Amino acid sequence: MDYEFTAEENKVLAGIVVSARVAAVSIAATGVWKGATAIRAGHFGGVVVGVCMFALVALLWRASAAFDRVVKTEGADKENLLTAFGELTKIFRGLRAVQLLLLALIPMSVVVGIVAAASQR
């Protein structure tokens, strides 16, 4: 027999869904702003950050949908919860990849700044 969450436990999980979706919308709005301002300024790094933010939004939305399935279905809570945890793992991997990408952009930005300063002399 599969475990079925109680109504109170489902409320906790539903709160995760709402919070994840609010965070996703907020990150998406920030990504649009960051990408748009970077395009206008001609900064490639900002565009990359904006695109990475949208990738994370997609992962976050998928995770929220997986938690939503736990709340809205019956008879498969354990399997759905494990799927949701798998989606969270993808988010953490995505965050790690974005962090590494941003760290790689730092030296590149320094070199571009040095070259730009040298060419103005």
C-alpha positions, 0 to 999 in steps of 0.5 A: 500500500502506498503512503498518502499524505494527510490534508495538513501535509498536503497544505505544506506541499501546496505551500512549496508549489506556490512559493516555487512558482512565485520565485520562478515568476520573479526570476523570470522578470529579473532575467528579462530585465537583465537580458534587455538591459544587457542587449541595449548595453551590448554586454554579452555576459548579461545576456548569458546571465538572462538566458541562464535565469530562464533555464533555472525558471524552467527547472523550478517550474518543473519541480513545482509541477512535480510537487503539485502532482503530490498534492493533487493525486491519490495513491502515488504520493511517495513516487510523486514526491521522489520525482519532485526531489529529482527535479529539485536535484536538477535545480541544484545542478543547474545552479552549480552550472550557472555559478561555474559559468559566472566564475568563468566570465569573471576573468574574461570580463577582466581581459575585455576591460584591459583590452578596451582600456588599452585600445583607448590610449 
